[in-house]
């Protein structure tokens, strides 16, 4: 009887229109492609008539936009703006940007601030190098958790249950095996307090990343410098570590952390 009641309650509270809208947004968020209405319907296992009105509504509300030929749709940055307006993220970025500008000034390198979102890293703030050349990761980027020094630093300074949840979500989303040495790698980062390693994605770039810690000593974000060695620039990775460690400590203190 109890099982039947639960099933009846679940059926009573289903919201098909909302579910269709969320399915569409999640589909566009998971791909960099521009999609036609027919492609959206096919990937979601629905008919075009089922999703047509929802696509029109999402476009009118500014979540989707048409390409110049008006044949395909793409995701706008409205979701990213909404996420930035969420008070904790907004407060974090407001506190972080002055610190990040100072860090970029001292190191002649770009820097970015990333947070963990389920099974990936989202870059919520970024500051360019003050020089004419450099490498940067743009704000709003979604980065694979297993290919991000930022993500590994956050995982290594995270509550065990939160770390396990993020890793399980990554395995489910990617349908891929974990790196063989992940546990040992995270333990090494935890012991030394930061990550320094060649970029997973770009040759010649060394990622240096420090955690931003809350009052309990757990990471809520990570501040990262993708170090690019320039000719005639005396800045070294060691210099970056020194300034980045101080910046991370200052930002942790600004938000009431350790």
N, C-alpha and C positions, 0 to 999 in steps of 0.2 A: 504493500500500500504506500509506504514511504517512497519507494522508487518511482511509483506512478505519479505521486505528488510532485516529486522533483522534476520529472519529465514534463508534466503539465506546466509547471512554473517556468521551465526553460523555454517551452514553446510559447508561453504567453508573453515573455519578454524579448523575443527575437525582434530585430529591427532590420528587415531585409534591405531597405533603402540605404541605411547607414552602413551596413556591411558591404554593399556594392560600392559605395563611395570610398570606403577605407581600402577595399581590395584594389580599386583603381589607383589611389594615391600610393599604396605600397608597391604596386607594379611599376609605376613610373619612377619611384624612388630607388628601385632595385636595378634600373638600367639607365645607361646614358643615351639610349636610342630615342629618336623621335618616332612615334607610333601613329598609324592610322586607326580610325575607329574599329575597322574590321580586325586589325592586329590585336587591339586591346581585347576585343570580344573573344578572339580565338585563344589568347593566352589565359584568359580568365575562365574559359569553358562556358561562355554565355553567348547569347545572340546579340547582334547589333541593336535590335529593338529594345532589349533588356537594359542596355547601358547608355543608350543615346541621350536620354534626358539627364542622366547623371553627369555625363561628360559636358553637356551644355551648361549645367549648373556650376560645375567645378571651374569651367572656363569663365563664366560670368563673375564668379567670386574671386577670380584671380589666381587660382591654384594651378591651372593649366593655361597654356597659350598656344595659339596656332602658329605654324611656320609661315614664312612669307607666301608660299604657294597655297596656303590654307588647306592642305591635304593631310598634314600630320600635326600631332600635338606633342608638346613637351611640358615638363614640370617647371614651374617658375620658382623663384626663391622665397615665395610667401611663407612656406612651411619653415624655412630657415629663419626668416624674420620673426615668426611667432615663437620659435624656440629661443631666440635671443632675448625676446621680451619677457620670457619666464623669469621671475625675480632672481632666483639663485644664479642663473647663467648671466643675467644682466649685471648683477652686482659683481660677479667674478670678473667679467670682461672690463667693467668700468675700473676696477682696482688694478687689473692686469696691464692695461694699455700703457699707462705712464711708465710702469716698471719695464715693460717690453721695449718701449722707445729708448729708454736709458740703456738697456742691454744691447740693443742694436747699435747705438752710438759708440759704446765702449768696445764692441767686438768687430764692427764693420761687417756684421753678418745679419741675415734675417732671422726671425724667430717666430714660433707659433705656439699656441696654447690649445691642447686637445683634451677632450673629455671622453669617457667611455659611455657608449649608448648601446646596450644589449651586446651585440657581437661585433661591433665595429667602433672605430674612433672617429669622432667628429671634430674638425678644427673649428673652434669658436672664435678665435682671434688670431691675427697675423700682422707682423710689422716687417716691412722691407728693410734690406740693408741700405745704409746711407750712401753707398757707392753706386756707380752706374751699372755695375754687373753684380750678379748674385743668383742664388737659387732660393726659391721659396715655395711653400705649400699654401695654396690660397684658402682663405676662410670659407667655410661651408663645405669643404672637401670631406668625403667619407673614405676612410682608409681601413683596409683589411687589418683586423686585430693582430693577426699572426705575422704581418709584414710591417709593423710600426714600432719603432723604439718607444714612442709615446705610450702605446698600448701596453707594452711589456712592463714599462715602469709603473703604470697605474696598477696592472695586475699584481706585480710583485709587492706593492704596498697596499694591498686591498684585503678586506675581511675575507677569510677562507670561503664562506658561503657565497659571497658576491663574486669572488674569483671563479669558483666552481660553476656558478650560474652563467657567467659570461662565456666561459670555455664551452659549456654544454650548448649554449645558444649558437656559438660559432660552429661547432661540429654539426649541429642540425642544419644550419643555413648553408654551410659550404659543402656538406657531405664529403668532407676530406679528413684524412687522419691528422692528428696533432703532430707537430714536430717531435722527434724522438727525445730530444734533450730539454723539452720545455720546462719541466719542473726544476731541473738543475740550473737552467738558465735564469729562471725567475729568482731562485735562491741566491745566485751570485749577484744579481742586481740588488736584491734586498740587502745583502751584506755590505756592499760598497756604497749603496745609497743612490746610485745613478746608473744610467746606461750610456755606453760609448761604443759604437760599432759602425762599420760601413753600412750605407743605406741599402735596404732590401731592394730598392727599385732603380736607383740612379748611381752609376759608376762615378767614382771620384768625390762623392759626398760622404762625410762622416757625421752621423747623427749623435748628438750629445743631448741627453734628456734627464731632467730632475723632476721629482714629484712635488706637487703642491698638496700639503698635508692639512687635514682638519685637526680639531682639538684632541682627537683620540689617536692621531698619528697615522690615519689612513688617507690614501690619496684620493682627492676629488678631481684632480686634473694633473697634467704634466706639461712642463715648459721645455721646449725643444729648440735647439739650434742645429739646422742642417749645415754643417761647416763645409765651406768650399775654399780651398787654399788658392789664393791669388798670387800671381807674380808681383814682386815689389811690395807685398803686404806682410809685415812682420808678425801679424797675429797668428798664434798657434792654437792647437786644440787645448793645450794646457791653459792658455789665457781664457779661452771660452769656458772651460770648466770652472775657473775661478769666478768669473763674472756671473755665469749661469747659476752656480750654487748660491751666490749671494742674492740674486734676483728671486730665485725660488724661495729662499728663506724669508726675504722681505714680503713676498706676496702671500706666503703662508701666514705670516704674522698679521698682514693687513686684513685677512678674512677670519682672524681669531684662531688660527691653527697653531701647530707647533713650529 
